[in-house]
Amino acid sequence: MKDQAASSYLKDPRAFLSMDQVSAYEMKRNKLRPLKDEDYGIRWDTLSDVSSDIQQKYFEIHEKEETIHEEG
């Protein structure tokens, strides 16, 4: 963790959690589904899909606001 800490903002290995201290879940069809895989740890691809979706919606809203201000 020291190597990772050197690249982080805090530069402190105490800022990191071990995989045993972390859980992640996805809510799908009103059910919680764990994102932790025994072989690979947390499946980050699911989280990045959500992040991409939020980013896309932000840009759509931003473009609509710009259009309204330009027309106004």
Secondary structure, 3 states (H helix, E strand, C coil): CHHHHHHCCCCCHHHCCCHHHCCCEEEECCEEEECEECCCEECHHHHHHHHHHHHHHHHHHHHHHHHHHHHC
